[in-house]
């Protein structure tokens, strides 16, 4: 019984601490997950035994989820479920790409800052390499491996 199902259910009660309501589905009392506003509305407007309508889905584990508004059968009481509000990601202005080797980038940094940035980059490359080699390296000679990997990257990044 996967997918959306819409029919009338007998309302039993709303849960105390979680966003769930207990309803009778096919003669069996079941808990159905719902949004906080649906739970609040149901506990304020329905009493045990009221017949209610709502759409529900049933997942592979057999858990129900209320996916639409909940209404009282034969009445005009209904709680709309708010649509999820779409928010746009903030617009980020990207700086134009400036290669590291271009004179413009190097003019922006002092020689000491450039050496420091380079050392950080090589250290990061070394750590990522060691991380990828975890389990293949003997812990007794890790210091030698670190020195060797660092010196290789030092030669490459000039």
Biotite code that builds the C-alpha atoms (Angstrom):
import biotite.structure as struc

atoms = struc.array([
    struc.Atom([0.000, 0.000, 0.000], chain_id="A", res_id=1, res_name="UNK", atom_name="CA", element="C"),
    struc.Atom([2.692, 2.489, -1.026], chain_id="A", res_id=2, res_name="UNK", atom_name="CA", element="C"),
    struc.Atom([1.809, 5.920, -2.361], chain_id="A", res_id=3, res_name="UNK", atom_name="CA", element="C"),
    struc.Atom([-0.826, 8.469, -1.404], chain_id="A", res_id=4, res_name="UNK", atom_name="CA", element="C"),
    struc.Atom([-4.147, 7.249, -0.055], chain_id="A", res_id=5, res_name="UNK", atom_name="CA", element="C"),
    struc.Atom([-7.113, 9.487, 0.752], chain_id="A", res_id=6, res_name="UNK", atom_name="CA", element="C"),
    struc.Atom([-10.021, 8.194, 2.786], chain_id="A", res_id=7, res_name="UNK", atom_name="CA", element="C"),
    struc.Atom([-11.835, 8.753, 6.080], chain_id="A", res_id=8, res_name="UNK", atom_name="CA", element="C"),
    struc.Atom([-10.247, 7.727, 9.354], chain_id="A", res_id=9, res_name="UNK", atom_name="CA", element="C"),
    struc.Atom([-11.378, 7.703, 12.960], chain_id="A", res_id=10, res_name="UNK", atom_name="CA", element="C"),
    struc.Atom([-9.406, 10.194, 15.030], chain_id="A", res_id=11, res_name="UNK", atom_name="CA", element="C"),
    struc.Atom([-8.125, 8.747, 18.324], chain_id="A", res_id=12, res_name="UNK", atom_name="CA", element="C"),
    struc.Atom([-5.760, 11.366, 19.798], chain_id="A", res_id=13, res_name="UNK", atom_name="CA", element="C"),
    struc.Atom([-2.711, 13.541, 19.217], chain_id="A", res_id=14, res_name="UNK", atom_name="CA", element="C"),
    struc.Atom([0.628, 12.530, 20.730], chain_id="A", res_id=15, res_name="UNK", atom_name="CA", element="C"),
    struc.Atom([1.940, 14.510, 23.672], chain_id="A", res_id=16, res_name="UNK", atom_name="CA", element="C"),
    struc.Atom([5.575, 15.133, 22.761], chain_id="A", res_id=17, res_name="UNK", atom_name="CA", element="C"),
    struc.Atom([6.054, 14.204, 19.088], chain_id="A", res_id=18, res_name="UNK", atom_name="CA", element="C"),
    struc.Atom([4.415, 15.360, 15.857], chain_id="A", res_id=19, res_name="UNK", atom_name="CA", element="C"),
    struc.Atom([2.087, 12.374, 15.448], chain_id="A", res_id=20, res_name="UNK", atom_name="CA", element="C"),
    struc.Atom([-1.622, 11.624, 15.629], chain_id="A", res_id=21, res_name="UNK", atom_name="CA", element="C"),
    struc.Atom([-3.254, 8.286, 16.349], chain_id="A", res_id=22, res_name="UNK", atom_name="CA", element="C"),
    struc.Atom([-5.977, 7.265, 13.911], chain_id="A", res_id=23, res_name="UNK", atom_name="CA", element="C"),
    struc.Atom([-7.875, 4.092, 13.144], chain_id="A", res_id=24, res_name="UNK", atom_name="CA", element="C"),
    struc.Atom([-6.851, 2.767, 9.734], chain_id="A", res_id=25, res_name="UNK", atom_name="CA", element="C"),
    struc.Atom([-8.535, -0.382, 8.415], chain_id="A", res_id=26, res_name="UNK", atom_name="CA", element="C"),
    struc.Atom([-9.831, -1.188, 11.901], chain_id="A", res_id=27, res_name="UNK", atom_name="CA", element="C"),
    struc.Atom([-6.347, -0.911, 13.437], chain_id="A", res_id=28, res_name="UNK", atom_name="CA", element="C"),
    struc.Atom([-5.025, 1.958, 15.545], chain_id="A", res_id=29, res_name="UNK", atom_name="CA", element="C"),
    struc.Atom([-1.936, 3.469, 13.879], chain_id="A", res_id=30, res_name="UNK", atom_name="CA", element="C"),
    struc.Atom([0.351, 6.428, 14.565], chain_id="A", res_id=31, res_name="UNK", atom_name="CA", element="C"),
    struc.Atom([0.822, 8.820, 11.634], chain_id="A", res_id=32, res_name="UNK", atom_name="CA", element="C"),
    struc.Atom([3.598, 11.414, 11.437], chain_id="A", res_id=33, res_name="UNK", atom_name="CA", element="C"),
    struc.Atom([2.484, 14.965, 10.722], chain_id="A", res_id=34, res_name="UNK", atom_name="CA", element="C"),
    struc.Atom([3.634, 18.580, 10.776], chain_id="A", res_id=35, res_name="UNK", atom_name="CA", element="C"),
    struc.Atom([3.453, 20.501, 14.083], chain_id="A", res_id=36, res_name="UNK", atom_name="CA", element="C"),
    struc.Atom([0.600, 22.737, 12.869], chain_id="A", res_id=37, res_name="UNK", atom_name="CA", element="C"),
    struc.Atom([-1.487, 19.679, 11.895], chain_id="A", res_id=38, res_name="UNK", atom_name="CA", element="C"),
    struc.Atom([-0.968, 18.100, 15.319], chain_id="A", res_id=39, res_name="UNK", atom_name="CA", element="C"),
    struc.Atom([-1.848, 21.347, 17.117], chain_id="A", res_id=40, res_name="UNK", atom_name="CA", element="C"),
    struc.Atom([-4.957, 21.815, 14.992], chain_id="A", res_id=41, res_name="UNK", atom_name="CA", element="C"),
    struc.Atom([-6.095, 18.205, 15.459], chain_id="A", res_id=42, res_name="UNK", atom_name="CA", element="C"),
    struc.Atom([-5.684, 18.256, 19.232], chain_id="A", res_id=43, res_name="UNK", atom_name="CA", element="C"),
    struc.Atom([-7.604, 21.556, 19.475], chain_id="A", res_id=44, res_name="UNK", atom_name="CA", element="C"),
    struc.Atom([-10.478, 20.731, 17.088], chain_id="A", res_id=45, res_name="UNK", atom_name="CA", element="C"),
    struc.Atom([-11.081, 16.975, 17.136], chain_id="A", res_id=46, res_name="UNK", atom_name="CA", element="C"),
    struc.Atom([-12.105, 14.599, 19.865], chain_id="A", res_id=47, res_name="UNK", atom_name="CA", element="C"),
    struc.Atom([-11.818, 10.832, 20.037], chain_id="A", res_id=48, res_name="UNK", atom_name="CA", element="C"),
    struc.Atom([-14.128, 9.128, 17.596], chain_id="A", res_id=49, res_name="UNK", atom_name="CA", element="C"),
    struc.Atom([-14.423, 12.034, 15.120], chain_id="A", res_id=50, res_name="UNK", atom_name="CA", element="C"),
    struc.Atom([-14.173, 10.997, 11.484], chain_id="A", res_id=51, res_name="UNK", atom_name="CA", element="C"),
    struc.Atom([-11.439, 12.914, 9.655], chain_id="A", res_id=52, res_name="UNK", atom_name="CA", element="C"),
    struc.Atom([-10.101, 13.055, 6.097], chain_id="A", res_id=53, res_name="UNK", atom_name="CA", element="C"),
    struc.Atom([-6.471, 13.494, 5.075], chain_id="A", res_id=54, res_name="UNK", atom_name="CA", element="C"),
    struc.Atom([-3.976, 12.173, 2.578], chain_id="A", res_id=55, res_name="UNK", atom_name="CA", element="C"),
    struc.Atom([-1.378, 9.792, 3.898], chain_id="A", res_id=56, res_name="UNK", atom_name="CA", element="C"),
    struc.Atom([1.573, 7.837, 2.608], chain_id="A", res_id=57, res_name="UNK", atom_name="CA", element="C"),
    struc.Atom([2.863, 4.539, 3.898], chain_id="A", res_id=58, res_name="UNK", atom_name="CA", element="C"),
    struc.Atom([6.578, 3.853, 3.605], chain_id="A", res_id=59, res_name="UNK", atom_name="CA", element="C"),
    struc.Atom([8.296, 0.493, 3.143], chain_id="A", res_id=60, res_name="UNK", atom_name="CA", element="C"),
    struc.Atom([8.471, -0.057, 6.926], chain_id="A", res_id=61, res_name="UNK", atom_name="CA", element="C"),
    struc.Atom([4.714, 0.475, 7.254], chain_id="A", res_id=62, res_name="UNK", atom_name="CA", element="C"),
    struc.Atom([4.868, 3.953, 8.834], chain_id="A", res_id=63, res_name="UNK", atom_name="CA", element="C"),
    struc.Atom([2.175, 6.464, 7.894], chain_id="A", res_id=64, res_name="UNK", atom_name="CA", element="C"),
    struc.Atom([2.734, 10.167, 7.187], chain_id="A", res_id=65, res_name="UNK", atom_name="CA", element="C"),
    struc.Atom([0.008, 12.786, 6.770], chain_id="A", res_id=66, res_name="UNK", atom_name="CA", element="C"),
    struc.Atom([0.875, 14.678, 3.580], chain_id="A", res_id=67, res_name="UNK", atom_name="CA", element="C"),
    struc.Atom([-2.044, 17.100, 3.214], chain_id="A", res_id=68, res_name="UNK", atom_name="CA", element="C"),
    struc.Atom([-4.522, 19.073, 5.289], chain_id="A", res_id=69, res_name="UNK", atom_name="CA", element="C"),
    struc.Atom([-6.703, 17.297, 7.836], chain_id="A", res_id=70, res_name="UNK", atom_name="CA", element="C"),
    struc.Atom([-10.470, 17.943, 7.767], chain_id="A", res_id=71, res_name="UNK", atom_name="CA", element="C"),
    struc.Atom([-13.467, 16.758, 9.725], chain_id="A", res_id=72, res_name="UNK", atom_name="CA", element="C"),
    struc.Atom([-15.873, 14.602, 7.739], chain_id="A", res_id=73, res_name="UNK", atom_name="CA", element="C"),
    struc.Atom([-19.161, 16.476, 7.204], chain_id="A", res_id=74, res_name="UNK", atom_name="CA", element="C"),
    struc.Atom([-17.804, 19.659, 8.737], chain_id="A", res_id=75, res_name="UNK", atom_name="CA", element="C"),
    struc.Atom([-16.007, 22.755, 7.619], chain_id="A", res_id=76, res_name="UNK", atom_name="CA", element="C"),
    struc.Atom([-13.128, 22.500, 10.073], chain_id="A", res_id=77, res_name="UNK", atom_name="CA", element="C"),
    struc.Atom([-9.818, 22.096, 8.263], chain_id="A", res_id=78, res_name="UNK", atom_name="CA", element="C"),
    struc.Atom([-6.159, 22.790, 8.867], chain_id="A", res_id=79, res_name="UNK", atom_name="CA", element="C"),
    struc.Atom([-4.154, 23.684, 5.789], chain_id="A", res_id=80, res_name="UNK", atom_name="CA", element="C"),
    struc.Atom([-0.599, 22.491, 5.656], chain_id="A", res_id=81, res_name="UNK", atom_name="CA", element="C"),
    struc.Atom([1.695, 25.293, 4.579], chain_id="A", res_id=82, res_name="UNK", atom_name="CA", element="C"),
    struc.Atom([3.649, 24.797, 1.408], chain_id="A", res_id=83, res_name="UNK", atom_name="CA", element="C"),
    struc.Atom([7.364, 24.675, 2.033], chain_id="A", res_id=84, res_name="UNK", atom_name="CA", element="C"),
    struc.Atom([8.701, 28.160, 1.543], chain_id="A", res_id=85, res_name="UNK", atom_name="CA", element="C"),
    struc.Atom([11.209, 28.421, -1.236], chain_id="A", res_id=86, res_name="UNK", atom_name="CA", element="C"),
    struc.Atom([14.204, 30.501, -0.379], chain_id="A", res_id=87, res_name="UNK", atom_name="CA", element="C"),
    struc.Atom([16.725, 31.522, -2.921], chain_id="A", res_id=88, res_name="UNK", atom_name="CA", element="C"),
    struc.Atom([20.373, 31.095, -2.175], chain_id="A", res_id=89, res_name="UNK", atom_name="CA", element="C"),
    struc.Atom([22.141, 34.374, -1.596], chain_id="A", res_id=90, res_name="UNK", atom_name="CA", element="C"),
    struc.Atom([23.851, 35.652, -4.694], chain_id="A", res_id=91, res_name="UNK", atom_name="CA", element="C"),
    struc.Atom([27.597, 35.506, -4.406], chain_id="A", res_id=92, res_name="UNK", atom_name="CA", element="C"),
    struc.Atom([29.748, 37.708, -6.520], chain_id="A", res_id=93, res_name="UNK", atom_name="CA", element="C"),
    struc.Atom([32.712, 35.709, -7.695], chain_id="A", res_id=94, res_name="UNK", atom_name="CA", element="C"),
    struc.Atom([36.050, 37.344, -8.101], chain_id="A", res_id=95, res_name="UNK", atom_name="CA", element="C"),
    struc.Atom([37.645, 36.815, -11.493], chain_id="A", res_id=96, res_name="UNK", atom_name="CA", element="C"),
    struc.Atom([40.029, 33.870, -11.646], chain_id="A", res_id=97, res_name="UNK", atom_name="CA", element="C"),
    struc.Atom([43.631, 34.904, -11.114], chain_id="A", res_id=98, res_name="UNK", atom_name="CA", element="C"),
    struc.Atom([46.191, 32.120, -11.519], chain_id="A", res_id=99, res_name="UNK", atom_name="CA", element="C"),
    struc.Atom([48.738, 31.805, -8.715], chain_id="A", res_id=100, res_name="UNK", atom_name="CA", element="C"),
    struc.Atom([51.636, 32.301, -11.136], chain_id="A", res_id=101, res_name="UNK", atom_name="CA", element="C"),
    struc.Atom([50.315, 35.581, -12.499], chain_id="A", res_id=102, res_name="UNK", atom_name="CA", element="C"),
    struc.Atom([52.207, 38.649, -11.396], chain_id="A", res_id=103, res_name="UNK", atom_name="CA", element="C"),
    struc.Atom([48.990, 40.274, -10.184], chain_id="A", res_id=104, res_name="UNK", atom_name="CA", element="C"),
    struc.Atom([48.395, 37.672, -7.475], chain_id="A", res_id=105, res_name="UNK", atom_name="CA", element="C"),
    struc.Atom([51.990, 37.737, -6.257], chain_id="A", res_id=106, res_name="UNK", atom_name="CA", element="C"),
    struc.Atom([52.007, 41.540, -6.032], chain_id="A", res_id=107, res_name="UNK", atom_name="CA", element="C"),
    struc.Atom([49.071, 41.356, -3.661], chain_id="A", res_id=108, res_name="UNK", atom_name="CA", element="C"),
    struc.Atom([51.096, 39.295, -1.160], chain_id="A", res_id=109, res_name="UNK", atom_name="CA", element="C"),
    struc.Atom([54.379, 39.964, 0.552], chain_id="A", res_id=110, res_name="UNK", atom_name="CA", element="C"),
    struc.Atom([57.088, 37.325, 0.011], chain_id="A", res_id=111, res_name="UNK", atom_name="CA", element="C"),
    struc.Atom([56.643, 36.141, 3.600], chain_id="A", res_id=112, res_name="UNK", atom_name="CA", element="C"),
    struc.Atom([52.874, 35.723, 3.106], chain_id="A", res_id=113, res_name="UNK", atom_name="CA", element="C"),
    struc.Atom([53.455, 33.846, -0.149], chain_id="A", res_id=114, res_name="UNK", atom_name="CA", element="C"),
    struc.Atom([55.871, 31.420, 1.569], chain_id="A", res_id=115, res_name="UNK", atom_name="CA", element="C"),
    struc.Atom([53.393, 30.908, 4.386], chain_id="A", res_id=116, res_name="UNK", atom_name="CA", element="C"),
    struc.Atom([50.501, 30.205, 1.976], chain_id="A", res_id=117, res_name="UNK", atom_name="CA", element="C"),
    struc.Atom([52.695, 27.815, 0.000], chain_id="A", res_id=118, res_name="UNK", atom_name="CA", element="C"),
    struc.Atom([53.762, 25.960, 3.167], chain_id="A", res_id=119, res_name="UNK", atom_name="CA", element="C"),
    struc.Atom([50.123, 25.639, 4.252], chain_id="A", res_id=120, res_name="UNK", atom_name="CA", element="C"),
    struc.Atom([49.131, 24.262, 0.853], chain_id="A", res_id=121, res_name="UNK", atom_name="CA", element="C"),
    struc.Atom([51.957, 21.716, 0.865], chain_id="A", res_id=122, res_name="UNK", atom_name="CA", element="C"),
    struc.Atom([51.084, 20.687, 4.439], chain_id="A", res_id=123, res_name="UNK", atom_name="CA", element="C"),
    struc.Atom([47.471, 20.193, 3.422], chain_id="A", res_id=124, res_name="UNK", atom_name="CA", element="C"),
    struc.Atom([48.464, 18.103, 0.392], chain_id="A", res_id=125, res_name="UNK", atom_name="CA", element="C"),
    struc.Atom([50.731, 16.007, 2.602], chain_id="A", res_id=126, res_name="UNK", atom_name="CA", element="C"),
    struc.Atom([47.995, 15.388, 5.166], chain_id="A", res_id=127, res_name="UNK", atom_name="CA", element="C"),
    struc.Atom([45.467, 14.394, 2.472], chain_id="A", res_id=128, res_name="UNK", atom_name="CA", element="C"),
    struc.Atom([48.014, 12.005, 0.965], chain_id="A", res_id=129, res_name="UNK", atom_name="CA", element="C"),
    struc.Atom([48.698, 10.391, 4.357], chain_id="A", res_id=130, res_name="UNK", atom_name="CA", element="C"),
    struc.Atom([44.980, 10.123, 5.016], chain_id="A", res_id=131, res_name="UNK", atom_name="CA", element="C"),
    struc.Atom([44.464, 8.293, 1.728], chain_id="A", res_id=132, res_name="UNK", atom_name="CA", element="C"),
    struc.Atom([47.337, 5.949, 2.604], chain_id="A", res_id=133, res_name="UNK", atom_name="CA", element="C"),
    struc.Atom([45.943, 5.061, 6.050], chain_id="A", res_id=134, res_name="UNK", atom_name="CA", element="C"),
    struc.Atom([46.176, 1.359, 6.671], chain_id="A", res_id=135, res_name="UNK", atom_name="CA", element="C"),
    struc.Atom([48.940, 0.921, 4.108], chain_id="A", res_id=136, res_name="UNK", atom_name="CA", element="C"),
    struc.Atom([51.649, 2.731, 6.076], chain_id="A", res_id=137, res_name="UNK", atom_name="CA", element="C"),
    struc.Atom([53.662, 1.308, 8.955], chain_id="A", res_id=138, res_name="UNK", atom_name="CA", element="C"),
    struc.Atom([53.160, 3.625, 11.968], chain_id="A", res_id=139, res_name="UNK", atom_name="CA", element="C"),
    struc.Atom([56.757, 3.027, 13.047], chain_id="A", res_id=140, res_name="UNK", atom_name="CA", element="C"),
    struc.Atom([58.181, 4.942, 10.073], chain_id="A", res_id=141, res_name="UNK", atom_name="CA", element="C"),
    struc.Atom([55.454, 7.572, 9.603], chain_id="A", res_id=142, res_name="UNK", atom_name="CA", element="C"),
    struc.Atom([57.882, 10.438, 10.234], chain_id="A", res_id=143, res_name="UNK", atom_name="CA", element="C"),
    struc.Atom([60.071, 9.375, 7.325], chain_id="A", res_id=144, res_name="UNK", atom_name="CA", element="C"),
    struc.Atom([57.037, 9.098, 5.061], chain_id="A", res_id=145, res_name="UNK", atom_name="CA", element="C"),
    struc.Atom([55.817, 12.571, 6.052], chain_id="A", res_id=146, res_name="UNK", atom_name="CA", element="C"),
    struc.Atom([59.215, 14.092, 5.292], chain_id="A", res_id=147, res_name="UNK", atom_name="CA", element="C"),
    struc.Atom([59.419, 12.275, 1.954], chain_id="A", res_id=148, res_name="UNK", atom_name="CA", element="C"),
    struc.Atom([55.871, 13.226, 0.846], chain_id="A", res_id=149, res_name="UNK", atom_name="CA", element="C"),
    struc.Atom([56.351, 16.843, 1.958], chain_id="A", res_id=150, res_name="UNK", atom_name="CA", element="C"),
    struc.Atom([59.656, 17.163, 0.079], chain_id="A", res_id=151, res_name="UNK", atom_name="CA", element="C"),
    struc.Atom([58.081, 15.709, -3.097], chain_id="A", res_id=152, res_name="UNK", atom_name="CA", element="C"),
    struc.Atom([55.247, 18.237, -2.960], chain_id="A", res_id=153, res_name="UNK", atom_name="CA", element="C"),
    struc.Atom([57.776, 20.987, -2.143], chain_id="A", res_id=154, res_name="UNK", atom_name="CA", element="C"),
    struc.Atom([59.581, 20.202, -5.418], chain_id="A", res_id=155, res_name="UNK", atom_name="CA", element="C"),
    struc.Atom([56.349, 20.055, -7.405], chain_id="A", res_id=156, res_name="UNK", atom_name="CA", element="C"),
    struc.Atom([54.878, 23.316, -6.079], chain_id="A", res_id=157, res_name="UNK", atom_name="CA", element="C"),
    struc.Atom([57.424, 25.953, -7.109], chain_id="A", res_id=158, res_name="UNK", atom_name="CA", element="C"),
])
